[in-house]
Amino acid sequence: MDNKLKKSVQFSLSIAVITFVLAAIFSVISSSVLSGVIWIIGLVIVFIIVFTGVFFDMLGIAATAAEEKPFHAMASEKVSGAKEAIAIVRNADRFASFCNDVIGDISGIISGTASAVVVIQLANNFGYSDGSTVQIVISVILTSIVAALTVGGKALGKFFAVHKSTDIIFFAAKAIAWLEKRLKVRIVTSASSSTKKSR
């Protein structure tokens, strides 16, 4: 139990550091990009950030819902992505933590910041100053739209994650396999070195 607790604490600390770094990077990039584009492009960027969070939330849930068995048959036939899929399922807790807690939560925070920038741009475009009634109304409307898309998108994503977990994880695994081959780096832990996920 002590060893498991130690590993859990180490993983939590590493996730916290990764989240800090990625959040800083994405904040700088989004702020820099949004400051140099018109409000309609900024709005599109906000929606892209929202759907990125929804997509990764779906991936995290699919990892916890997926079974190893279908991927073993694929792996025996040397299907690309099968080994990565097994590794994802066996490390579902860590994979889900990264997708849901790191990417998902960062997307939620960044989308809020980006929305604020778009609101200011939109209000200024129509000749209204900061703090005006029109700006407040725009802010409320845009915030509500972003919240609705986030919650609704995640609800729909959960449905697909539970009922199409094998297809979703296999898609993610093939993408990871392609990246590993091109970048010559290991993204997921080898399935053979992982402890089999208990059911």
C-alpha positions as CSV (number, residue, x, y, z in Angstrom):
1,M,0.0,0.0,0.0
2,D,2.8,2.4,0.8
3,N,4.5,1.7,-2.5
4,K,1.2,2.4,-4.3
5,L,0.7,5.6,-2.4
6,K,4.2,6.7,-3.2
7,K,3.6,6.1,-6.9
8,S,0.3,7.8,-6.8
9,V,1.8,10.9,-5.1
10,Q,4.7,10.9,-7.7
11,F,2.2,10.7,-10.5
12,S,0.0,13.4,-9.0
13,L,3.0,15.7,-8.7
14,S,4.2,15.1,-12.3
15,I,0.6,15.8,-13.6
16,A,0.6,19.0,-11.6
17,V,3.9,20.1,-13.1
18,I,2.8,19.1,-16.6
19,T,-0.5,21.0,-16.1
20,F,1.3,24.1,-14.9
21,V,3.7,24.1,-18.0
22,L,1.0,23.3,-20.6
23,A,-1.5,25.9,-19.1
24,A,1.2,28.6,-19.3
25,I,2.1,27.7,-22.8
26,F,-1.5,27.5,-24.0
27,S,-2.4,30.7,-22.3
28,V,0.5,32.6,-23.9
29,I,-0.3,31.2,-27.3
30,S,-4.0,31.8,-27.2
31,S,-3.6,35.3,-25.9
32,S,-1.0,36.1,-28.5
33,V,-3.1,34.7,-31.3
34,L,-6.4,36.3,-30.2
35,S,-4.8,39.7,-29.8
36,G,-3.9,39.7,-33.5
37,V,-7.2,38.5,-35.1
38,I,-10.7,39.9,-35.6
39,W,-13.4,38.9,-33.2
40,I,-15.0,36.3,-35.5
41,I,-11.8,34.4,-35.8
42,G,-11.3,34.7,-32.1
43,L,-14.8,33.2,-31.6
44,V,-13.9,30.2,-33.9
45,I,-10.7,29.7,-31.8
46,V,-12.8,29.7,-28.6
47,F,-15.1,27.0,-30.1
48,I,-12.0,24.9,-31.2
49,I,-10.7,25.1,-27.6
50,V,-14.0,24.0,-26.2
51,F,-14.4,21.0,-28.6
52,T,-10.8,20.0,-27.8
53,G,-11.7,19.7,-24.2
54,V,-14.8,17.8,-25.1
55,F,-12.8,15.4,-27.3
56,F,-10.2,14.6,-24.7
57,D,-12.8,14.2,-22.0
58,M,-14.4,11.5,-24.3
59,L,-11.0,9.8,-24.8
60,G,-10.4,9.6,-21.0
61,I,-13.8,8.1,-20.4
62,A,-13.4,5.6,-23.3
63,A,-10.1,4.4,-21.8
64,T,-11.8,3.5,-18.6
65,A,-14.7,1.8,-20.4
66,A,-12.7,-0.2,-23.0
67,E,-11.7,-3.9,-22.7
68,E,-8.4,-5.3,-23.7
69,K,-9.7,-8.4,-25.5
70,P,-10.5,-6.9,-28.9
71,F,-7.1,-5.5,-29.2
72,H,-5.3,-8.7,-28.4
73,A,-6.7,-10.2,-31.6
74,M,-5.5,-7.2,-33.5
75,A,-2.1,-7.3,-31.9
76,S,-1.7,-11.0,-32.9
77,E,-2.3,-9.9,-36.5
78,K,0.3,-7.0,-36.2
79,V,-2.4,-4.4,-36.7
80,S,-0.9,-0.9,-36.3
81,G,-2.1,0.7,-33.0
82,A,-3.2,-2.5,-31.3
83,K,-0.3,-2.6,-28.9
84,E,-0.7,1.1,-28.1
85,A,-4.5,0.4,-27.5
86,I,-3.6,-2.3,-25.0
87,A,-1.2,0.0,-23.2
88,I,-3.9,2.7,-23.0
89,V,-6.4,0.3,-21.5
90,R,-3.9,-1.1,-19.0
91,N,-3.0,2.4,-17.9
92,A,-6.5,3.8,-18.2
93,D,-6.3,5.7,-14.9
94,R,-3.3,7.7,-15.9
95,F,-4.5,8.1,-19.5
96,A,-7.9,9.4,-18.3
97,S,-6.2,11.7,-15.7
98,F,-4.1,13.3,-18.5
99,C,-7.0,13.6,-20.9
100,N,-9.7,14.7,-18.5
101,D,-7.8,16.5,-15.8
102,V,-4.9,18.0,-17.7
103,I,-6.2,18.7,-21.3
104,G,-9.9,18.9,-20.4
105,D,-9.5,21.3,-17.5
106,I,-6.9,23.4,-19.2
107,S,-9.2,23.7,-22.2
108,G,-12.0,24.9,-19.9
109,I,-9.8,27.5,-18.3
110,I,-8.3,28.8,-21.5
111,S,-11.7,28.9,-23.2
112,G,-12.9,31.2,-20.4
113,T,-9.9,33.5,-20.8
114,A,-10.3,33.5,-24.6
115,S,-14.0,34.3,-24.4
116,A,-13.2,37.4,-22.3
117,V,-10.8,38.6,-25.0
118,V,-13.4,38.0,-27.7
119,V,-16.0,39.9,-25.7
120,I,-13.8,43.0,-25.4
121,Q,-12.9,42.8,-29.1
122,L,-16.6,42.5,-30.1
123,A,-17.7,45.3,-27.8
124,N,-15.0,47.6,-29.1
125,N,-15.9,46.7,-32.7
126,F,-19.4,48.1,-32.1
127,G,-18.0,51.2,-30.3
128,Y,-18.8,50.3,-26.7
129,S,-16.2,50.8,-24.0
130,D,-15.1,48.3,-21.4
131,G,-17.6,47.8,-18.6
132,S,-20.6,49.1,-20.7
133,T,-24.0,47.4,-20.5
134,V,-23.6,46.0,-24.0
135,Q,-20.3,44.4,-23.1
136,I,-21.8,42.8,-20.0
137,V,-24.7,41.4,-22.1
138,I,-22.3,40.1,-24.7
139,S,-20.2,38.5,-22.0
140,V,-23.2,36.8,-20.4
141,I,-24.4,35.4,-23.8
142,L,-21.0,34.2,-24.9
143,T,-20.2,32.6,-21.5
144,S,-23.6,30.8,-21.5
145,I,-23.0,29.5,-25.1
146,V,-19.5,28.2,-24.1
147,A,-20.9,26.6,-21.0
148,A,-23.8,25.0,-22.9
149,L,-21.5,23.6,-25.6
150,T,-19.0,22.3,-23.0
151,V,-21.6,20.5,-20.8
152,G,-23.7,19.3,-23.7
153,G,-20.7,18.2,-25.7
154,K,-19.3,16.3,-22.7
155,A,-22.6,14.6,-22.1
156,L,-22.8,13.5,-25.7
157,G,-19.1,12.5,-25.6
158,K,-19.7,10.3,-22.6
159,F,-22.4,8.4,-24.5
160,F,-20.1,7.6,-27.3
161,A,-17.2,6.9,-24.9
162,V,-19.2,4.2,-23.2
163,H,-20.9,2.7,-26.2
164,K,-18.0,3.1,-28.7
165,S,-15.0,2.8,-26.4
166,T,-13.2,0.2,-28.6
167,D,-13.4,2.3,-31.7
168,I,-12.5,5.5,-30.0
169,I,-9.4,4.0,-28.2
170,F,-8.3,2.3,-31.4
171,F,-8.5,5.6,-33.2
172,A,-6.4,7.3,-30.5
173,A,-4.0,4.4,-30.5
174,K,-3.4,4.6,-34.2
175,A,-2.8,8.3,-33.9
176,I,-0.3,7.7,-31.1
177,A,1.4,4.9,-33.1
178,W,1.7,7.3,-36.1
179,L,3.2,10.0,-33.9
180,E,5.6,7.6,-32.2
181,K,6.8,6.4,-35.6
182,R,7.3,9.9,-37.0
183,L,8.8,11.6,-33.9
184,K,10.8,8.5,-32.8
185,V,9.6,8.9,-29.2
186,R,7.6,6.7,-26.8
187,I,4.3,8.3,-25.9
188,V,2.6,5.4,-24.1
189,T,4.2,2.7,-21.9
190,S,4.8,-0.6,-23.6
191,A,1.9,-3.0,-23.0
192,S,4.2,-5.9,-22.1
193,S,5.7,-3.9,-19.3
194,S,2.4,-2.9,-17.7
195,T,0.4,-4.7,-15.2
196,K,-2.7,-6.1,-16.7
197,K,-5.8,-4.1,-15.9
198,S,-8.0,-5.9,-13.5
199,R,-11.7,-6.3,-14.3
